[in-house]
Amino acid sequence: MGSPAKHTKQETCTACGGSGMLRQGCDSYRTCLVCMGVGTVAVHDQEPVTVPAEMLSASSFAAK
């Protein structure tokens, strides 16, 4: 049935304040490119990434 669904949460866009548009002048507006005019952005729950210790030491291969 496909991959398990990721938990996504919608938060108000901080660039436009949730309106979906930005004011350019006294009577001109443009679409907010951060949220693409929707007013909200998806926030994904991310699992911590484990990196093997061998990959953390850059000098381990240089010494050999």
N, C-alpha and C positions, 0 to 999 in steps of 0.2 A: 504493500500500500504506500510505498514511497518512504521518504526520510521522515524522522520524527520532527514535529513542528518546533521551531525555535520560539522562545518567548520574546515577543516584541511588544514594546510599549510605545504609545504615542505621547509626545510631549509638545508643548507649544513652542513654535519656532521663536528663538530669541532675536533673530535678525529683524523680523517684521512684527513681532508681538502677537502673532496669530492671525493677522489680517490677510496675509498672503500677498500683500503689495507694499511697496516702498514709495514714499513721497520723494519726488525729484525737484519739485518747485512748488509755487503757491497753488497751481492747479494742474499739475502733471504727476502721474504715478507710473510705476513699472512693476512687473511681476517680480516677486521675491524669488531669487534663484537658489536660495538655500533650501526652501521647502517646495519650490516649483509652484507657488501660488496656492498651496493647500492650507497653509497655516500651522501645520504640525509636521514634526519629523519623527521617524521611527528610531527608537533606542533599543538596541539589541543586548540581551543578556549575554555576556561573554564568559566562557569558562577559562580559568587560569591555564596558561600554557607552561608546560614543564620542559625545560631545556636540559639535556644531558650535560654533566659537568665537563666532559671532554670538549664540548663545543664552546664553553665559556673561556677556555684558556687559549688565546691566540698564539702564545709563545711556545706551546708544547710541541708543535711541528717544526718551528724554526730552530730549536735547539738540537734537533736530530741530524 
